[in-house]
């Protein structure tokens, strides 16, 4: 698909649009820049995104930021009946969006990114063991709703069809496991099913940071 350019690799947030693009079987160009290497602060990139953050999608004259918004747009614009990442009916779409908003706000921003700031980025934001512990506890508490949804049956969070909700949720589960946050066996099994998808394997390759990259 000419005109699709995705900026950003190497993070749990940049892998989301890469994954969506592969699920939707779209051709695109990658600009493999990373956060905190200085690459997001160039004049060219700042012109695209004054927030100086990745990922960023260009589709012709459209410039879109925020990983969940990019995934939603790609599905709406290019999804086919067998590839779309949102249910076609209004109620199904609303439930999918509810899960996406929950994951982005309660699991990503409120929990995991707190730990990222005070672990991986402690040289910038300072160490805060109590904040890390509280964030991990909050993550576990919020995962109860995920466990309950999985108990209701179905291969994925909304049933038998893979959706954007699974895509964003899986990236957070993988992130949590990497940080050593305890995750229940039903959730781990679910995440294994989701990440066994061929599109995920291709997205991992697309999202890989260039060899020899030095972060600052």
Order of alpha helices (4+ residues) and beta strands (2+ residues): beta-alpha-beta-alpha-beta-beta-alpha-alpha-alpha-alpha-alpha-alpha-alpha-alpha
